[in-house]
Amino acid sequence: MFNSNFSKGHAIALIGAFVLSMDTLFLRLIDSDPAVVAFWRGVLMFVAGGGVFLAIHRFSGHSIVKYSLKGYAVALFYGAASIFFTFSAMSTGVANLLIILSTTPLWAAIGSYLFLKEGISAKTITSCLLAFLGMLVIFTGKIGTGLNSGDFFALMAAFCMAGAFILSRVCKDNLLLAPCLGGGMSAVFLLPFVISDDIFAINNPLFMLIEGGVIMPVALGCLAVAPRFIRADKVSLFLLLETILGPFWAYIFLNEPVSTYTFLGGFIVISALLFNVSRA
């Protein structure tokens, strides 16, 4: 049944991952200083979350942001991931960024095993390895040599996303707005670094508004809620959709060609996702 936790969790994660797949495209379209972009990204996420909170509180009278320490820790992980991802997108190749970020399911599975004592099924391991193989196919001949700062930021973003998913699994708070709260945390952290520069130096304000006020709150809100219904490593596996859909958005809106490797690797990734969510 679609109303089961199994179906609901996968549907929520799928929506979140699909919306998130547009993230890299909009960061490229904004084309501004990474610190300033990360700052406004966090501010807009926080404002969007505040709007949702006020609307829910006004019409229902209930509060959804009474967080425990675990809830604040989840928000902190999302805020850190936002900063690392933005800096990585501006300082390394898209191929490097997305293939490193695709290791998130592996870190989530390992973390769930170490900290939550959740077993790692052969099915999940197979899905992760198969999906990672798809990433290698997509980026054959495109991965830069050596580890630069952008590659390091991408790895840290993967760690932070995995940490957020793992904690979401055991946190009983309503985490719908945790990514938005994390955005506010990231903005506060970055403020001293951008206040001395031109804090309003955004080349494309409209794209910045869509990125920080719509894409990130919706995508990360869904991904924050999904672990309440399915395992953290399964949620993080949906992040691989960004890796396969990202090049297609670039082709449609930036006229960047899609290679045969992308088609082949995408088929492998989608197969891995379907295998992971199947009941058999």
PyMOL commands that set and color helices and strands:
alter all, ss='L'
color gray80, all
select helices_A, chain A and resi 5-20+23-30+34-60+69-91+94-101+104-115+122-138+149-170+178-194+205-228+232-237+240-254+260-277
alter helices_A, ss='H'
color red, helices_A
deselect
rebuild
show_as cartoon
